[in-house]
């Protein structure tokens, strides 16, 4: 579906010359981006590229209905720019990030504060949005949490039990991932990509590999693309199963909680069967997959998969049958489809608001060009819907794997990666288990990575959690939080 | 489905907790590789093939000296194993890797080809913690893999609670700290405050390559290359992430709860 747009269109997992990315004066660039967002398109990535002392802005838009991506850039500028956030909430965190990373000020940004940088005592110290009134009290939680969880700070404004506003302050996990890639790829880069979010190793490593392959003008062997698709669904199965268990645990429904805890491990062990590591480290490399699965290994995978799927089916049946679970899940942490679209929500959280968006379907690349996974949607936007979408996706992933493991493609799994094309830009989207993983790679005249922008699905979705909490009892925060289960390190980079 | 069915199903499944450490340890995945063994005596003269492929600078060969591999820095990518022309670096498929002293992770010299496994806590601490060890977990820029495989120890398959080991929701209730991640500068204060909030005597466990030395992010300005520069560490458990079995072995080794399994691979 082609339509008039000043942006240059490109397909997921492809590259184009930097010179072919349309360039406009700053005001026109922002007007063009705003116009597309106004039409309901999605902002996949929005970042700065330094040019000497000045800065260019680059926008990557996703035209989901047209199955295409669109890129454009501004001319270099200094000082400030009028914030898109004032009219388009999707740009909110991107513009804060641009300000933090490059010092240019988004004017009239409604909530301009750091995203992740250290300011001496950590990101939580600073001004929080405050609700005033005699009955209002404030609750501060974190960075260190009660369980075995990554750190983040949550600041609640409450009237009694009711949460009026939640502000989430992150940045505690900042490891300098993007900065480190500049001038690369370096020897450690692929290992850093695998640990951008350790539970999304396959998602991020595949996006990285796709981006580099696009820049090198090559493609991984088909069998490697197939293996990556298998591993991506195994990653989804493990995490979705773990989430169903954790959601059950949060409403004290122990049969499903304890069963899913174990089954999640069984899925992780299937990934380990392929590559030795439960999280898929070493499985994906630019150029392909270094470790192939022989027939014996794949048949074992198929068999063990069937057992785990049968077990998760049983554990989920208990969950859906229990009235005590339904009453806690339904109408809790509600988010409207309109809100979700407005903030650019992605992944299962978006699909649980009735939004049909899934990279595997909208922007198929790699093996997903040949084998599709139906999009799982549920309309209600509450905890129940987010749990339900996970369950629907567990079933679809299971079906996909069964089908794929019964028709194994032949061939090599590894190829050598040619040199990266100089002065080129590549965009790679992958539907990780949390949603859209977006990697944008830009090379300089020497063919080295000049700028590398990573957008984890959590970057879009933390705002969704904050909105879902409005009007909820604060005691439902753990349940709501778990229903999103977002990444801290993927956000903090 | 009624509660009755749920209970029946539960009964049919029986006990799903593994027999280890009384019984055999669950097998590591065959492609896991386990701990590395480095026999520097086997190295070719002047060869530094392993040094140049290591992504975390875990291997060094200063001129005139023999190869030394720091398993604390290692993220177990096994690139060195692949390129070594003299098979001086090999995988042992041994899950046991936890040590008490940082230097016990440095491999290479004769007599030091493998990790020098952790000794148990002294008698006094063992009396205090041996049957009840409460830990507070602080993730300080961990990627959620070490965290996930620590969490898994609480599931029915591993059932960490049967050893009296439990993760607690307040440092005031804890005997020790389990740290993951390279310790970002943004987490420095929170980590120190958590440590101070622990009543004495207290122990500290650094879990995973990041918490030991910075892992894949070694050398970045945004973190501290591990926990040991900020708090005294009593147990180092290598891996990226360590397999749950490696973590359990480390915890039980510290408490002297492994019995015969202490020697078993």
HADDOCK unambig.tbl for C-alpha pairs under 7 A between the chains (distance, minus, plus):
assign (segid A and resid 118 and name CA) (segid B and resid 186 and name CA) 5.58 0.50 0.50
assign (segid A and resid 121 and name CA) (segid B and resid 186 and name CA) 7.00 0.50 0.50
assign (segid A and resid 121 and name CA) (segid B and resid 189 and name CA) 6.94 0.50 0.50
assign (segid A and resid 122 and name CA) (segid B and resid 186 and name CA) 4.69 0.50 0.50
assign (segid A and resid 144 and name CA) (segid B and resid 138 and name CA) 6.37 0.50 0.50
assign (segid A and resid 146 and name CA) (segid B and resid 168 and name CA) 6.98 0.50 0.50
assign (segid A and resid 146 and name CA) (segid B and resid 169 and name CA) 4.10 0.50 0.50
assign (segid A and resid 146 and name CA) (segid B and resid 170 and name CA) 6.65 0.50 0.50
assign (segid A and resid 147 and name CA) (segid B and resid 169 and name CA) 6.16 0.50 0.50
assign (segid A and resid 148 and name CA) (segid B and resid 137 and name CA) 5.71 0.50 0.50
assign (segid A and resid 148 and name CA) (segid B and resid 147 and name CA) 5.99 0.50 0.50
assign (segid A and resid 148 and name CA) (segid B and resid 151 and name CA) 6.49 0.50 0.50
assign (segid A and resid 149 and name CA) (segid B and resid 139 and name CA) 6.61 0.50 0.50
assign (segid A and resid 149 and name CA) (segid B and resid 147 and name CA) 6.60 0.50 0.50
assign (segid A and resid 150 and name CA) (segid B and resid 139 and name CA) 5.20 0.50 0.50
assign (segid A and resid 150 and name CA) (segid B and resid 142 and name CA) 6.98 0.50 0.50
assign (segid A and resid 150 and name CA) (segid B and resid 144 and name CA) 6.78 0.50 0.50
assign (segid A and resid 151 and name CA) (segid B and resid 139 and name CA) 6.33 0.50 0.50
assign (segid A and resid 171 and name CA) (segid B and resid 186 and name CA) 6.99 0.50 0.50
assign (segid A and resid 172 and name CA) (segid B and resid 141 and name CA) 6.80 0.50 0.50
assign (segid A and resid 172 and name CA) (segid B and resid 184 and name CA) 6.82 0.50 0.50
assign (segid A and resid 172 and name CA) (segid B and resid 186 and name CA) 4.75 0.50 0.50
assign (segid A and resid 172 and name CA) (segid B and resid 187 and name CA) 5.50 0.50 0.50
assign (segid A and resid 173 and name CA) (segid B and resid 140 and name CA) 6.45 0.50 0.50
assign (segid A and resid 173 and name CA) (segid B and resid 141 and name CA) 4.00 0.50 0.50
assign (segid A and resid 173 and name CA) (segid B and resid 184 and name CA) 6.16 0.50 0.50
assign (segid A and resid 174 and name CA) (segid B and resid 141 and name CA) 6.60 0.50 0.50
assign (segid A and resid 174 and name CA) (segid B and resid 184 and name CA) 6.32 0.50 0.50
assign (segid A and resid 174 and name CA) (segid B and resid 222 and name CA) 6.82 0.50 0.50
assign (segid A and resid 175 and name CA) (segid B and resid 141 and name CA) 6.84 0.50 0.50
assign (segid A and resid 175 and name CA) (segid B and resid 184 and name CA) 6.28 0.50 0.50
assign (segid A and resid 175 and name CA) (segid B and resid 222 and name CA) 5.37 0.50 0.50
assign (segid A and resid 175 and name CA) (segid B and resid 223 and name CA) 6.31 0.50 0.50
assign (segid A and resid 176 and name CA) (segid B and resid 220 and name CA) 6.79 0.50 0.50
assign (segid A and resid 176 and name CA) (segid B and resid 222 and name CA) 5.96 0.50 0.50
assign (segid A and resid 187 and name CA) (segid B and resid 55 and name CA) 5.24 0.50 0.50
assign (segid A and resid 188 and name CA) (segid B and resid 55 and name CA) 4.62 0.50 0.50
assign (segid A and resid 188 and name CA) (segid B and resid 56 and name CA) 6.68 0.50 0.50
assign (segid A and resid 188 and name CA) (segid B and resid 216 and name CA) 6.32 0.50 0.50
assign (segid A and resid 191 and name CA) (segid B and resid 216 and name CA) 6.00 0.50 0.50
assign (segid A and resid 192 and name CA) (segid B and resid 216 and name CA) 5.63 0.50 0.50
assign (segid A and resid 192 and name CA) (segid B and resid 217 and name CA) 6.74 0.50 0.50
assign (segid A and resid 195 and name CA) (segid B and resid 143 and name CA) 5.79 0.50 0.50
assign (segid A and resid 196 and name CA) (segid B and resid 143 and name CA) 6.71 0.50 0.50
assign (segid A and resid 197 and name CA) (segid B and resid 143 and name CA) 5.24 0.50 0.50
assign (segid A and resid 197 and name CA) (segid B and resid 144 and name CA) 6.78 0.50 0.50
assign (segid A and resid 198 and name CA) (segid B and resid 143 and name CA) 4.63 0.50 0.50
assign (segid A and resid 198 and name CA) (segid B and resid 144 and name CA) 5.29 0.50 0.50
assign (segid A and resid 198 and name CA) (segid B and resid 145 and name CA) 4.93 0.50 0.50
assign (segid A and resid 199 and name CA) (segid B and resid 144 and name CA) 6.13 0.50 0.50
assign (segid A and resid 199 and name CA) (segid B and resid 145 and name CA) 5.91 0.50 0.50
assign (segid A and resid 258 and name CA) (segid B and resid 155 and name CA) 6.49 0.50 0.50
assign (segid A and resid 258 and name CA) (segid B and resid 156 and name CA) 6.41 0.50 0.50
assign (segid A and resid 261 and name CA) (segid B and resid 155 and name CA) 5.60 0.50 0.50
assign (segid A and resid 262 and name CA) (segid B and resid 155 and name CA) 6.06 0.50 0.50
assign (segid A and resid 262 and name CA) (segid B and resid 156 and name CA) 6.49 0.50 0.50
assign (segid A and resid 262 and name CA) (segid B and resid 157 and name CA) 6.26 0.50 0.50
assign (segid A and resid 272 and name CA) (segid B and resid 29 and name CA) 6.12 0.50 0.50
assign (segid A and resid 273 and name CA) (segid B and resid 29 and name CA) 5.92 0.50 0.50
assign (segid A and resid 275 and name CA) (segid B and resid 31 and name CA) 5.95 0.50 0.50
assign (segid A and resid 276 and name CA) (segid B and resid 29 and name CA) 5.45 0.50 0.50
assign (segid A and resid 276 and name CA) (segid B and resid 30 and name CA) 6.51 0.50 0.50
assign (segid A and resid 276 and name CA) (segid B and resid 31 and name CA) 4.05 0.50 0.50
assign (segid A and resid 276 and name CA) (segid B and resid 32 and name CA) 3.94 0.50 0.50
assign (segid A and resid 277 and name CA) (segid B and resid 32 and name CA) 6.13 0.50 0.50
assign (segid A and resid 282 and name CA) (segid B and resid 77 and name CA) 6.82 0.50 0.50
assign (segid A and resid 321 and name CA) (segid B and resid 1 and name CA) 6.35 0.50 0.50
assign (segid A and resid 489 and name CA) (segid B and resid 141 and name CA) 6.55 0.50 0.50
assign (segid A and resid 489 and name CA) (segid B and resid 143 and name CA) 5.88 0.50 0.50
